[in-house]
């Protein structure tokens, strides 16, 4: 049974638009750009588990951010789960998950 889904793009820097999710470069940033939960709490669990797994499998990744829509739901989800607003863009917001919150 699937409780939550996320998509991740590995990037050389923090993207500000969907188009930038597909740039080439040496990845040091994991960008979560879709998070969907079918059960309360499952989205948070998936993000935290994903960060831990990426840290294990890809030690070169140094930052964990999102490319999120400018919605109250996205803001509430990310801020409640320990992220901070990193950058407000024209159409999106980047939230950053600090490693000390995830561990």
Residue pairs with C-beta under 8 A, 6 or more apart in sequence:
2 38
3 37
3 38
3 39
3 42
3 45
3 46
4 35
4 36
4 37
4 38
4 39
4 42
4 43
4 45
4 46
5 34
5 35
5 36
5 46
6 32
6 34
6 35
6 36
6 43
6 46
6 47
6 50
7 32
7 33
7 34
8 30
8 31
8 32
8 33
8 50
8 54
9 15
9 21
9 22
9 30
9 31
9 33
10 27
10 29
10 30
10 31
10 58
10 61
11 20
11 21
11 23
11 25
11 27
11 28
11 29
11 30
11 31
12 23
12 24
12 25
12 26
12 27
12 28
12 29
13 25
13 28
13 29
14 29
14 31
14 63
14 65
14 86
14 87
14 94
15 21
15 23
15 31
15 67
15 94
16 67
16 87
16 89
16 90
16 92
16 94
17 67
17 89
17 90
17 91
17 92
18 33
18 67
18 92
21 31
21 33
21 67
26 60
27 58
27 60
27 61
28 60
28 61
28 62
28 63
29 61
29 62
29 63
29 64
29 65
30 50
30 51
30 54
30 58
30 61
30 63
30 64
30 65
31 65
31 66
31 67
32 47
32 50
32 64
32 65
32 66
32 67
33 66
33 67
33 68
35 43
35 46
35 47
35 66
35 77
36 43
37 43
37 46
43 77
44 77
44 81
47 81
47 97
48 81
48 102
51 64
51 97
51 99
51 102
52 102
52 103
54 61
54 64
55 61
55 99
63 96
64 96
64 97
64 99
64 102
65 86
65 94
65 95
65 96
65 97
66 74
66 78
66 83
66 93
66 94
66 95
66 96
66 97
67 92
67 94
68 74
68 75
68 78
68 92
68 93
68 94
68 95
69 91
69 92
69 93
70 88
70 91
70 92
70 93
74 93
74 95
75 85
75 93
78 95
79 85
79 95
81 97
82 97
82 98
82 101
82 102
83 95
83 96
83 97
83 98
83 101
84 95
84 96
84 98
85 93
85 94
85 95
85 96
86 94
86 95
86 96
87 93
87 94
